[in-house]
Amino acid sequence: MSAVATFNSLKAASVPEFTRDPAAVLEKLGTPLRVSFDWSAYVILPVLELLGDRGITLHTSEHEQLLHDVPEDDDKFTVLLTPGHRTFLPRLDPDAFGDAEFRDRFAEDRIDIDPADAGAAGRDVIILLHDCVADVADDEVMVIRIG
């Protein structure tokens, strides 16, 4: 089974409203981003964890406490990329990670991916995250919803 990821930009001032009704707010106020990503969205989470192990904490932001208010019936994992994440841009180098790191992380998280594809998938996630962080405007967040 494959998961889908959606990518939207949203004004940072709308984050509190987003946490009360994510789907409705994204439909009303979000701007869908055209993102080319050919892998299951399930590969994004282990890469975020791997990055976090290296101190590249894209899965947390100044809006973290608000994300705890997302309704429990919303079964999607949400990442809010903010201008503050730009400090990580120099460290979001896909070539700094080896195939084995991605292969081991995917296996640990029981992600169904051909081990021969693990490196390419992991590097594609890092490129995607880099591009999203680089493109976030000062007054917005990039919303990644996985599920």
C-alpha positions as CSV (number, residue, x, y, z in Angstrom):
1,M,0.0,0.0,0.0
2,S,1.2,3.5,-0.8
3,A,0.7,6.7,1.1
4,V,0.0,10.1,-0.5
5,A,1.7,13.3,0.4
6,T,0.2,16.7,-0.3
7,F,2.3,19.9,-0.4
8,N,0.7,23.3,0.2
9,S,1.9,26.8,1.1
10,L,-0.1,28.5,3.8
11,K,0.2,31.9,5.5
12,A,1.8,31.5,8.9
13,A,-0.9,33.5,10.5
14,S,-3.4,30.8,9.4
15,V,-1.6,27.9,11.3
16,P,-3.8,28.2,14.4
17,E,-6.9,27.9,12.2
18,F,-5.3,25.0,10.3
19,T,-4.8,23.0,13.4
20,R,-8.5,23.1,14.2
21,D,-9.6,21.8,10.7
22,P,-6.6,21.0,8.5
23,A,-8.5,19.8,5.4
24,A,-10.9,22.7,5.3
25,V,-8.3,25.4,5.9
26,L,-6.0,24.0,3.2
27,E,-8.9,23.9,0.8
28,K,-9.9,27.4,1.6
29,L,-6.5,29.2,2.3
30,G,-3.8,26.8,1.1
31,T,-2.0,27.0,-2.2
32,P,-1.3,23.5,-3.6
33,L,2.3,23.1,-4.7
34,R,3.2,21.2,-7.8
35,V,5.7,18.7,-6.5
36,S,7.2,15.9,-8.5
37,F,7.8,12.9,-6.2
38,D,7.6,9.4,-7.6
39,W,7.9,7.4,-4.4
40,S,5.4,6.4,-1.8
41,A,5.0,9.1,0.8
42,Y,5.9,6.5,3.4
43,V,9.6,7.0,2.6
44,I,9.4,10.6,3.8
45,L,8.9,9.8,7.5
46,P,12.0,7.6,7.9
47,V,14.1,10.2,6.1
48,L,12.8,12.9,8.5
49,E,13.9,10.6,11.3
50,L,17.3,10.0,9.8
51,L,17.7,13.8,9.4
52,G,16.6,14.3,13.0
53,D,19.3,11.8,14.1
54,R,21.8,14.2,12.6
55,G,20.3,17.3,14.3
56,I,18.4,18.4,11.2
57,T,15.0,18.7,12.9
58,L,12.6,19.6,10.0
59,H,9.8,17.7,11.8
60,T,9.6,20.3,14.5
61,S,9.0,24.1,14.4
62,E,7.8,27.0,16.4
63,H,4.3,25.8,15.6
64,E,4.8,22.4,17.2
65,Q,2.6,23.0,20.2
66,L,-0.3,24.0,17.9
67,L,0.1,20.8,15.9
68,H,-0.8,18.9,19.1
69,D,-4.3,20.4,18.7
70,V,-5.0,18.7,15.4
71,P,-8.2,16.7,15.8
72,E,-7.6,13.0,16.6
73,D,-9.8,11.9,13.7
74,D,-7.2,13.4,11.4
75,D,-5.0,10.5,10.6
76,K,-2.4,12.4,8.6
77,F,1.1,13.2,9.7
78,T,1.9,16.9,9.3
79,V,5.2,18.7,8.9
80,L,5.3,22.5,8.8
81,L,8.4,23.8,7.1
82,T,9.1,27.4,8.1
83,P,11.6,30.1,7.3
84,G,13.5,29.1,10.4
85,H,14.4,25.8,8.8
86,R,16.6,27.6,6.3
87,T,19.4,27.3,8.7
88,F,19.5,23.6,7.7
89,L,19.8,24.2,4.0
90,P,23.6,23.7,3.9
91,R,23.2,20.3,5.7
92,L,20.4,19.1,3.3
93,D,22.9,17.6,0.9
94,P,21.7,14.3,-0.5
95,D,25.2,13.2,-1.3
96,A,26.1,13.3,2.4
97,F,24.1,10.1,3.0
98,G,25.0,6.6,1.8
99,D,22.6,4.1,0.3
100,A,23.1,1.8,3.4
101,E,21.8,4.5,5.7
102,F,18.5,4.8,3.8
103,R,18.3,1.0,3.3
104,D,18.8,0.4,7.0
105,R,16.3,3.1,8.1
106,F,13.6,1.9,5.6
107,A,14.1,-1.7,6.8
108,E,13.9,-0.6,10.5
109,D,10.7,1.2,9.8
110,R,9.4,-1.7,7.7
111,I,9.0,0.4,4.6
112,D,8.3,-1.8,1.6
113,I,10.9,-0.6,-0.9
114,D,13.4,-2.5,-3.1
115,P,16.7,-2.2,-1.2
116,A,18.3,-1.3,-4.6
117,D,16.1,1.8,-4.7
118,A,16.5,2.9,-1.1
119,G,19.4,5.3,-1.9
120,A,17.6,7.0,-4.7
121,A,14.4,7.3,-2.8
122,G,16.1,8.8,0.3
123,R,18.1,11.3,-1.8
124,D,14.9,12.3,-3.6
125,V,13.2,13.1,-0.3
126,I,16.2,15.2,0.8
127,I,16.1,17.1,-2.5
128,L,12.4,17.6,-2.1
129,L,12.7,18.9,1.5
130,H,15.6,21.2,0.5
131,D,13.6,22.7,-2.3
132,C,10.6,23.2,0.0
133,V,12.6,24.9,2.7
134,A,14.4,27.1,0.1
135,D,11.1,28.2,-1.4
136,V,9.2,29.0,1.8
137,A,8.4,32.8,2.0
138,D,9.0,34.8,5.2
139,D,5.3,35.0,6.0
140,E,4.3,31.4,5.2
141,V,4.8,27.7,6.1
142,M,5.0,24.8,3.7
143,V,2.6,22.1,4.8
144,I,3.4,18.5,4.1
145,R,0.6,16.1,4.9
146,I,1.3,12.4,4.7
147,G,-1.3,9.7,4.9
